[in-house]
Amino acid sequence: MNDGAIRQLGVQLWKTLSASVNGEVGKFVELEEIVHFGSQHSIDMQQITELLHWCFQKEYFVKTKRPDGEFGLMLIQAY
């Protein structure tokens, strides 16, 4: 995936996941939302990983422990 495609899809992923938690900073995104985004855009898990890495660099999300002790993806900047 080239840089332009990563940026474009990364913004779409951020927008989609932000909407999935109603733009509430501090809320955790459900894994199903990420998988659904990948299937909608016909992208594989490697490409999803690239997009998430891009989103982490932009500080849209952070990977942190959920209250249940598992790691999750928390929105830290709403779209």
HUNORFEN-V577997 format. One line per field, one symbol per residue. psi: psi as a letter, one per 30 degrees, with the letter a starting at -180 (. if undefined). A space follows every 50 residues. Layout:
psi->???
//
This chain:
psi->kleeeeeeeeeeeeeeeeefghgjkfkkkkeeeeeeeeeeghkleeeeee eeeeeeefhelkklklfgflkljkkfjl.
//
